[in-house]
Amino acid sequence: MLHATLPFLLSFSMTLTYSINPISNLSLEAVVALLRSSIPDLGITPWTFAARTTLDPNFDSFLALTATDDQGECIGFVHAVMRKPEDPRATADVQCGWIQLFATSPSHRHRGIASLLFDRIEQELRVRGVKQLYVGGYSPHYWAPGVDEQAGANAIRFLERRGYQSTSRPLAMEVRLGGDYSESAWIIDRREGLIKYASLGLELVAPATACELLQFIRDNFSEDWAQTVSAALSHIATGYRSPEDLLIAIKRGRIVGFAHRECERFGPFGVAASEQGQGIGGVLLSAMLRHMQNEGCSRAWFMWTGDDIAKRVYAPAGFMETHRWNRMRKTLT
């Protein structure tokens, strides 16, 4: 096991020595400073780093490696995660791992530090039985769906040289909800038709529908989405969040769709496959955007969708692409 070999020293010259160690409380602030300077668009702070990394139930310090120079300065970092057996998603994600974050100080690039960090982390994951290693996309605490194609072009080339291949190119989108934002005439007509002829109703989640909603999501979507909505329901029940954060579509007495948001972040959101193609998704989306606009939100945004859904659902509601991600994967042998 690599646990027995860390810390690891690598000498690049007669005067400079670099060491690789698992992250510690003493290095956390230095790691955040490195990430903020290397990946500024993510807006990482010590608290957000802790929430999505060290406080994650699957966190393991031996999968969060720092590189420091002979002055003790943090010059590189890589963090990977794999699910522990007690994680309810572990069965579906068996033999999977995710690279969550990685960065090298600009002043120390092209010296093999990133390669060394990846050599160590990949080998550790191999020892633990990981076969498929992804870059980004771990749920629920991911930072990004993949590598930003514009800001991370060099990172993509580095990963390709190591054998990572692109699996998809999801996009992030947002819509501005200023005073000039309004529903399209198509949505208004569709909503009126669905209400009149299909007995469609839009309701805020309530105690009587909470359990049904969770079962609906598990039956039609994923455990990841169910966990997100379950946490939202707990916060709504204790008064920390508003019921307006969860909107459901009911047709002839049963739930057929839902929309969730947290502050200005929209999603998850979906309609049962058997009910798609009628405009229910567009009506749900528009209703949630009106709630957000009325509460004073300046925008609605999300980080991950595919081109087909972006074109069919989000673009007609005014959403524009803001980021394009490259989701990558490597088979560890």
Buried (B, 14 or more C-beta within 10 A) or exposed (E): EBEEEBEBEBEEEEEEEBBBBBBEEEBBEBBBBBBBEBBEEBEBEBEBBBEBBBEBEBBBBBBBBBBBBEEEBBBBBBBBBBBEEEBEBBEEBBEBBBBBBBBBBEEBBEBBBBEBBBBBBBBBBBEBEBBBBBBBBBBEBBBBBBBBBEEBEEBBEBBEEBBBEBBBBBBBBBBBBEEEBEBEEEBEEBBEBBEEEBEBEBBBBEEEBBEBBBEBBBEBBBBBBBBBBBEBBEBBEEEEBEBBBBBBBBBEEEBBBBBBBEEBBBBBBBBBEEBBEBBBBBBBBBBBBBBBBEEEBEBBBBBBBEEEBBEEBBBBBBBEBEBBBBBBBBEBE
